[in-house]
Amino acid sequence: MDISVFPDKARLGREAARIGGDAIAAAIAEKGKATIIVATGASQFEMLELLTARTDIDWSRVTAFHLDEYVDLPKSHPASFRRYLEERFVQKLGGAVNFVPVNGDATDPAAETRRLGDLIRGEAVDVCFAGIGENCHLAFNDPPADFDTEEPYIVVTLDEACRRQQLGEGWFPTFEDVPQRAISMSIRQIMKSRLLVVSVPDARKAEAVRHAVEGPVSPQYPASILQQHPACRLFLDEASAAGLKGRPGE
């Protein structure tokens, strides 16, 4: 795991967008196309703004999957991750990118996971952009996460800490409004990505970062699995890195 710490979120986002964008451009140069995974949430604002400003990338050659979506939440809802990515990613690129949404309000969530699995199973993912939750989740794989399933997407039940994070970030008016289930990309599918670009700002993520970086690899701390990825770039700010015993560069 390659860890970088920046003074603020703006510089964190700039470097994450540079590294990830360069990998997308390299994949297109190498094989004529790129497949990526994009994440949502407050941790991705700066990175996505700068990534979509990259004019050196032929976005028409990029297929983008996303990590997760709430079950039974329509795209019109302010907390919808499809809506988030449509507004902050797809529209910023003029619709050029081939975006594969997770339809959380599909009539049959299990069937939706199979549809997505069939689409991504044959793809070599060049870059996965991700974050880490306050409970150390990776995508919506809350603890204890399933480290074993080979299914690319799964239906999961969200734990209380995860749901309270969504409330705290202002996506929902009350705790009761936060959905209890989601469709999430699985841990094993995320780990198949050639490069992981993980952006984790803010003090509220410091404990999760400590477990992910310095703790044992355990389903109780899902993001700890990142320690086993051969090309994981973890981008932190001073606040999120505060709990680390051995700071990078020290």
C-alpha positions in Angstrom: 0.0 0.0 0.0 1.4 3.4 -1.1 0.3 6.1 1.3 0.4 9.8 0.6 -0.6 12.5 3.1 -1.6 16.0 1.9 -2.3 19.3 3.8 -5.8 19.5 2.6 -8.6 17.9 0.6 -8.0 20.0 -2.5 -4.4 18.8 -2.9 -5.5 15.2 -2.0 -8.1 15.3 -4.8 -5.7 16.8 -7.3 -3.2 14.1 -6.8 -5.8 11.3 -6.8 -7.2 12.6 -10.1 -3.7 12.9 -11.6 -2.7 9.3 -10.7 -6.0 7.8 -11.7 -6.4 9.9 -14.8 -2.9 9.0 -16.0 -3.7 5.3 -15.5 -6.9 5.7 -17.6 -5.0 7.5 -20.4 -2.3 4.8 -20.3 -4.9 2.0 -20.6 -6.5 3.7 -23.6 -3.0 4.1 -25.2 -2.2 0.4 -24.5 -5.5 -1.3 -25.6 -7.8 1.3 -27.0 -10.2 1.4 -24.1 -10.3 1.6 -20.3 -12.7 0.2 -17.7 -13.0 2.0 -14.4 -15.0 2.0 -11.2 -16.1 5.3 -9.7 -17.2 6.0 -6.1 -19.5 8.5 -4.5 -19.7 10.3 -1.2 -18.2 13.5 0.2 -14.7 12.0 -0.1 -14.8 12.1 -3.9 -16.0 15.7 -4.6 -12.6 17.2 -5.3 -11.2 14.2 -7.1 -14.2 13.9 -9.5 -14.1 17.6 -10.3 -10.5 17.4 -11.3 -10.8 14.1 -13.1 -13.6 15.2 -15.3 -11.5 18.3 -16.3 -8.9 16.0 -17.9 -9.1 16.9 -21.6 -6.3 14.5 -22.5 -8.6 11.5 -21.9 -10.8 10.2 -24.7 -13.8 9.5 -22.5 -15.8 7.9 -25.3 -13.4 4.9 -24.8 -14.1 4.6 -21.1 -16.7 2.3 -19.5 -17.5 3.3 -15.9 -19.1 1.0 -13.3 -20.0 2.2 -9.9 -19.6 0.7 -6.5 -23.0 0.7 -4.9 -26.5 2.0 -4.6 -29.3 1.9 -2.1 -32.1 -0.6 -2.6 -35.5 0.9 -3.3 -34.1 4.4 -3.7 -35.2 6.2 -7.0 -32.6 8.1 -9.0 -34.6 11.3 -8.3 -33.7 11.1 -4.6 -30.9 13.6 -3.5 -29.0 10.7 -1.9 -29.1 8.5 -5.0 -25.6 7.5 -6.1 -26.7 7.2 -9.7 -27.9 10.8 -9.4 -24.6 11.9 -7.8 -22.6 10.3 -10.6 -24.9 11.6 -13.4 -24.4 15.1 -12.1 -20.8 15.1 -11.0 -19.3 12.7 -13.6 -21.4 11.8 -16.6 -22.9 15.3 -17.3 -19.5 16.9 -16.8 -18.1 14.7 -19.6 -21.0 15.6 -21.9 -22.3 12.1 -21.7 -19.3 10.7 -23.6 -18.4 8.0 -21.0 -20.3 4.7 -21.1 -21.8 4.7 -17.6 -23.2 1.4 -16.2 -25.5 2.3 -13.3 -26.6 0.2 -10.4 -30.4 0.3 -10.5 -31.1 0.2 -6.8 -34.8 0.5 -7.4 -35.0 -2.5 -9.6 -38.0 -4.7 -8.9 -35.7 -7.7 -8.1 -32.4 -6.6 -6.5 -30.9 -10.1 -6.8 -31.6 -10.1 -10.5 -29.9 -6.7 -10.8 -26.8 -8.0 -9.1 -26.7 -10.8 -11.7 -27.1 -8.4 -14.6 -24.2 -6.2 -13.3 -22.1 -9.3 -12.6 -22.6 -10.5 -16.2 -21.5 -7.1 -17.5 -18.3 -6.7 -15.4 -17.2 -10.3 -15.2 -15.5 -10.2 -18.5 -13.9 -6.8 -18.0 -10.3 -6.1 -16.9 -10.8 -3.1 -14.6 -7.9 -0.6 -15.0 -8.7 1.8 -12.2 -11.0 1.6 -9.2 -11.7 4.9 -7.4 -12.9 4.3 -3.9 -13.1 5.6 -0.3 -13.3 4.2 3.2 -16.3 4.5 5.5 -16.3 5.6 9.1 -16.9 1.9 10.0 -14.0 0.9 7.7 -16.3 -0.3 5.1 -15.2 -0.7 1.5 -18.0 0.1 -0.9 -21.1 -0.9 1.1 -19.3 -4.0 2.5 -19.9 -3.3 6.2 -18.3 -5.3 8.9 -18.1 -8.3 9.0 -17.5 -8.2 5.3 -17.7 -11.2 3.0 -14.1 -11.7 1.8 -14.9 -14.9 0.0 -17.8 -14.4 -2.4 -16.8 -14.5 -6.1 -20.0 -12.7 -7.1 -19.1 -9.3 -8.5 -22.2 -7.6 -6.9 -24.2 -8.6 -3.8 -27.2 -7.4 -1.9 -26.1 -6.2 1.6 -27.7 -5.1 4.8 -26.2 -1.8 6.1 -25.2 -1.6 9.7 -26.1 1.3 12.1 -22.7 3.0 11.9 -22.9 3.1 8.1 -26.4 4.5 8.1 -25.5 7.1 10.7 -22.6 8.2 8.5 -25.0 8.8 5.6 -27.3 10.8 8.0 -24.3 12.8 9.3 -23.2 13.8 5.8 -26.6 15.3 5.2 -27.9 12.9 2.6 -31.1 12.1 4.5 -33.3 14.1 6.9 -33.7 11.4 9.6 -32.0 8.2 10.5 -35.3 6.3 9.7 -35.1 7.6 6.1 -31.7 5.9 5.5 -32.3 2.7 3.6 -31.3 -0.6 5.3 -30.2 -2.4 2.2 -28.0 -1.7 -0.8 -26.4 -3.4 -3.8 -22.7 -3.3 -3.4 -19.7 -4.4 -5.5 -18.0 -7.3 -3.6 -14.6 -7.2 -1.9 -13.1 -9.7 -4.4 -14.4 -7.7 -7.4 -12.8 -4.5 -6.1 -9.5 -6.3 -5.4 -9.4 -7.5 -9.1 -8.8 -3.9 -10.2 -5.4 -3.2 -11.7 -5.0 0.0 -9.7 -6.9 1.2 -6.6 -7.1 5.0 -6.0 -8.5 5.4 -2.5 -9.3 8.9 -1.3 -10.0 9.3 2.4 -10.1 12.9 3.9 -11.5 14.2 7.2 -10.8 13.5 10.9 -14.0 11.3 11.3 -12.2 8.7 9.1 -9.0 8.6 11.2 -9.9 5.5 13.2 -11.0 3.6 10.1 -7.7 4.6 8.3 -5.7 3.3 11.3 -7.5 -0.1 11.2 -7.2 -0.3 7.4 -3.4 0.5 7.4 -2.0 -0.8 10.7 -4.5 -3.4 11.9 -4.8 -7.0 11.0 -6.5 -7.9 7.8 -10.0 -8.9 9.0 -13.6 -8.9 7.8 -14.3 -6.7 10.9 -12.3 -4.0 9.2 -13.2 -4.5 5.6 -10.8 -1.9 4.1 -7.9 -3.7 5.8 -8.0 -6.0 2.7 -6.3 -3.1 0.8 -3.1 -4.2 2.5 -3.0 -7.2 0.2 -3.5 -5.3 -3.1 -0.3 -5.0 -5.2 -1.1 -1.5 -6.5 -3.2 0.4 -3.9 -2.6 4.2 -3.6 -4.1 5.6 -0.4 -4.6 9.4 -0.4 -5.1 11.0 3.1 -5.1 14.5 4.5 -3.6 15.5 7.8 -6.8 14.9 9.7 -7.5 11.4 8.4 -3.8 10.4 8.9 -3.7 11.6 12.5 -4.2 8.2 14.0 -1.3 6.4 12.2 1.6 5.5 14.4 4.1 5.5 11.6 3.3 8.5 9.4 4.6 8.2 5.8 7.9 9.9 5.5 8.7 9.7 9.2 
